[in-house]
Amino acid sequence: MPTNSQIQFIQLNINLIKSPILIVGSKNYSYDQISFKSFLKNYFEDEEIVGIDLLEGEDVDFIIDISNIESLKSLNRLFNTVIIMEVLRYVINPFIVTDNIYQILNSSGIVIISECLVIRESQMPTDNFRFTQKGIFNVFSKFKFDKNKINHSLARYTDISNKEISYNLEIYKKSQFENIFMYFLKRLFFKIYINGKYNKQDRLIAENRTYYIGEKL
């Protein structure tokens, strides 16, 4: 279930992506505006794009747990690109997952990652982790990252930028990373939070997403 900023990051790096491609967490939901598979088919029309997920549904070719290497090996193929965007925080052991990704990639294959450092807790299916940039480098220790290719976004629908997000905690000042709408939400959040009138105020917190490309060592 891609976000606008995820699609933007993939499009920015489309020249680095080679098939066969594996999409981890590929299920397309009714509220999704576009799917990863549909988008990638614009560039890789006749090439192999495989989607796996824990749940069956649209764009899911195989019901496979990325934590289970034996299930992954049942695909009987290696991939040149693995896309795993906002999935890692739901797994039980991210080190097992990243090792499995390493095993199913061809030499010089790449992994495309996005994860949130700041986001409210999700219930789909469980929410276990948040990752700093160093955290991603540690769990993907068998991969090489070009820091110039790292991008950030303040929310799922904002444009990506190679400038690291910084938060301006002064309520009445607008950050360079905020548009007018996000600035309004920030002020609204503090007003409601301070008055204690909204029990789900984390919905209004600006998110912080980071996007990476790792190359197999």
C-alpha positions as CSV (number, residue, x, y, z in Angstrom):
1,M,0.0,0.0,0.0
2,P,2.3,2.7,-1.3
3,T,2.2,6.4,-0.3
4,N,2.8,9.3,-2.6
5,S,6.3,9.8,-1.2
6,Q,7.2,6.2,-1.6
7,I,6.2,6.2,-5.3
8,Q,8.2,9.4,-5.7
9,F,11.3,7.8,-4.2
10,I,11.0,4.8,-6.5
11,Q,10.5,7.0,-9.5
12,L,13.6,9.1,-8.5
13,N,15.7,5.9,-8.5
14,I,14.0,3.9,-11.3
15,N,17.3,3.6,-13.2
16,L,18.8,1.5,-10.3
17,I,15.9,-1.0,-10.3
18,K,16.3,-4.2,-12.2
19,S,14.1,-7.2,-12.5
20,P,13.2,-9.7,-11.1
21,I,11.7,-7.5,-8.4
22,L,10.2,-8.7,-5.1
23,I,7.7,-6.5,-3.2
24,V,7.4,-7.3,0.4
25,G,4.0,-6.4,1.9
26,S,2.4,-6.1,-1.6
27,K,-1.3,-6.3,-0.7
28,N,-3.3,-3.5,-2.3
29,Y,-6.1,-2.2,-0.2
30,S,-9.4,-0.5,-1.3
31,Y,-8.2,2.9,-0.1
32,D,-4.9,2.8,-2.0
33,Q,-4.7,5.1,-4.9
34,I,-2.1,3.1,-6.8
35,S,-0.2,-0.2,-6.2
36,F,3.5,-0.8,-6.4
37,K,3.0,-3.5,-9.0
38,S,0.8,-1.3,-11.2
39,F,3.3,1.6,-11.0
40,L,6.3,-0.6,-11.7
41,K,4.6,-2.3,-14.7
42,N,4.8,1.1,-16.4
43,Y,8.6,0.6,-16.5
44,F,8.9,-3.2,-16.4
45,E,5.9,-4.2,-18.5
46,D,7.1,-7.7,-19.6
47,E,9.5,-8.4,-16.7
48,E,9.0,-10.3,-13.5
49,I,7.5,-8.6,-10.5
50,V,6.6,-10.8,-7.5
51,G,4.4,-9.6,-4.6
52,I,4.4,-11.4,-1.2
53,D,2.3,-10.7,1.9
54,L,1.0,-12.3,5.0
55,L,-2.5,-11.8,3.8
56,E,-4.1,-12.8,0.5
57,G,-5.5,-10.0,-1.7
58,E,-4.9,-7.9,-4.8
59,D,-1.3,-7.9,-6.0
60,V,-0.3,-10.8,-3.7
61,D,1.2,-13.6,-5.7
62,F,2.4,-15.7,-2.7
63,I,1.4,-15.7,1.0
64,I,4.9,-15.8,2.5
65,D,6.4,-14.5,5.7
66,I,9.5,-12.6,5.0
67,S,10.9,-13.9,8.3
68,N,10.7,-17.5,7.0
69,I,13.7,-18.3,4.8
70,E,12.4,-21.7,3.8
71,S,9.2,-20.1,2.4
72,L,11.3,-17.6,0.5
73,K,13.4,-20.3,-1.0
74,S,10.2,-22.0,-2.3
75,L,10.1,-19.2,-4.8
76,N,13.0,-20.9,-6.5
77,R,14.6,-17.7,-7.7
78,L,16.9,-14.8,-6.8
79,F,16.0,-11.2,-7.2
80,N,17.9,-8.1,-8.3
81,T,15.6,-5.7,-6.4
82,V,13.7,-6.1,-3.1
83,I,11.3,-3.4,-2.1
84,I,10.4,-3.4,1.6
85,M,8.7,-0.1,2.5
86,E,7.2,0.4,6.0
87,V,7.2,-3.3,6.8
88,L,10.2,-3.7,9.0
89,R,8.6,-2.1,12.0
90,Y,5.9,-4.9,12.1
91,V,8.2,-7.9,12.2
92,I,9.4,-9.7,15.3
93,N,13.1,-9.9,14.5
94,P,14.3,-7.4,11.9
95,F,17.8,-9.0,11.8
96,I,16.4,-12.3,10.6
97,V,14.4,-10.4,7.9
98,T,17.4,-8.5,6.6
99,D,19.5,-11.6,6.5
100,N,16.8,-13.3,4.5
101,I,16.7,-10.4,2.1
102,Y,20.5,-10.7,1.7
103,Q,20.1,-14.4,0.9
104,I,17.5,-14.0,-1.9
105,L,19.3,-11.2,-3.6
106,N,21.7,-11.7,-6.5
107,S,25.2,-10.3,-6.2
108,S,25.1,-6.5,-6.4
109,G,21.3,-6.6,-5.9
110,I,19.6,-3.7,-4.1
111,V,17.1,-3.3,-1.4
112,I,14.7,-0.2,-1.3
113,I,13.6,0.7,2.2
114,S,11.4,3.2,3.8
115,E,10.7,3.4,7.6
116,C,9.2,5.9,10.0
117,L,11.0,7.4,12.9
118,V,8.0,9.4,14.1
119,I,4.5,7.9,13.6
120,R,1.6,6.9,15.7
121,E,1.3,3.3,16.8
122,S,-0.5,1.1,14.3
123,Q,-2.5,-2.0,14.9
124,M,-1.9,-3.7,11.5
125,P,-1.0,-6.3,12.5
126,T,1.4,-5.4,15.4
127,D,3.7,-2.5,15.7
128,N,7.1,-3.3,17.2
129,F,9.9,-0.9,16.2
130,R,11.0,2.6,15.1
131,F,14.3,3.0,13.2
132,T,16.8,5.8,13.3
133,Q,19.2,6.1,10.3
134,K,21.9,4.3,12.3
135,G,19.4,1.7,13.2
136,I,18.7,0.9,9.5
137,F,22.4,0.8,8.9
138,N,22.8,-1.7,11.7
139,V,20.0,-4.1,10.8
140,F,21.1,-3.9,7.1
141,S,24.8,-4.4,8.1
142,K,25.5,-6.5,5.0
143,F,24.5,-3.7,2.7
144,K,26.2,-0.5,1.5
145,F,24.3,2.8,1.6
146,D,25.1,5.9,-0.3
147,K,24.0,8.7,2.0
148,N,23.5,11.1,-0.9
149,K,20.6,8.8,-2.0
150,I,18.8,9.0,1.3
151,N,15.6,11.0,1.2
152,H,13.1,12.2,3.8
153,S,9.5,13.3,4.0
154,L,7.5,15.0,6.7
155,A,4.3,13.0,5.9
156,R,3.1,10.3,3.5
157,Y,1.7,12.8,1.1
158,T,4.5,15.4,1.1
159,D,7.3,15.6,-1.4
160,I,10.6,13.8,-0.6
161,S,13.8,15.8,0.0
162,N,17.4,14.9,0.5
163,K,17.5,17.4,3.4
164,E,17.2,15.7,6.8
165,I,14.0,16.7,8.7
166,S,14.4,19.0,11.6
167,Y,11.6,20.0,13.9
168,N,10.9,23.5,14.9
169,L,9.3,23.3,18.4
170,E,8.3,26.9,18.4
171,I,4.5,26.6,17.9
172,Y,4.0,29.9,16.1
173,K,6.9,29.5,13.6
174,K,6.6,27.7,10.3
175,S,9.4,25.2,9.5
176,Q,10.9,25.1,6.0
177,F,9.7,21.5,5.8
178,E,6.0,22.4,6.5
179,N,3.4,23.5,4.0
180,I,0.6,25.8,5.2
181,F,-1.6,22.8,5.9
182,M,1.0,21.0,8.1
183,Y,1.7,24.2,9.9
184,F,-2.0,24.6,10.7
185,L,-2.2,21.0,12.0
186,K,0.8,21.6,14.2
187,R,-0.8,24.7,15.8
188,L,-4.1,22.9,16.1
189,F,-2.5,19.9,17.8
190,F,-0.8,22.0,20.4
191,K,-4.0,23.9,21.1
192,I,-6.0,20.7,21.5
193,Y,-3.3,18.9,23.4
194,I,-2.7,21.6,25.9
195,N,-6.5,21.8,26.6
196,G,-6.7,18.0,26.9
197,K,-9.7,17.8,24.6
198,Y,-8.6,15.1,22.2
199,N,-7.7,11.6,23.2
200,K,-6.2,10.6,19.8
201,Q,-4.0,13.7,19.4
202,D,-1.1,11.6,17.9
203,R,-3.1,11.6,14.6
204,L,-2.0,15.3,14.3
205,I,1.8,14.7,14.9
206,A,3.9,15.3,11.8
207,E,5.4,12.0,10.7
208,N,9.1,11.5,9.7
209,R,9.8,9.0,7.0
210,T,13.2,8.1,5.6
211,Y,14.0,6.4,2.3
212,Y,17.1,4.3,1.6
213,I,18.7,2.2,-1.1
214,G,21.1,-0.5,0.0
215,E,23.5,-2.4,-2.2
216,K,24.4,-6.0,-1.3
217,L,28.0,-6.3,-0.3
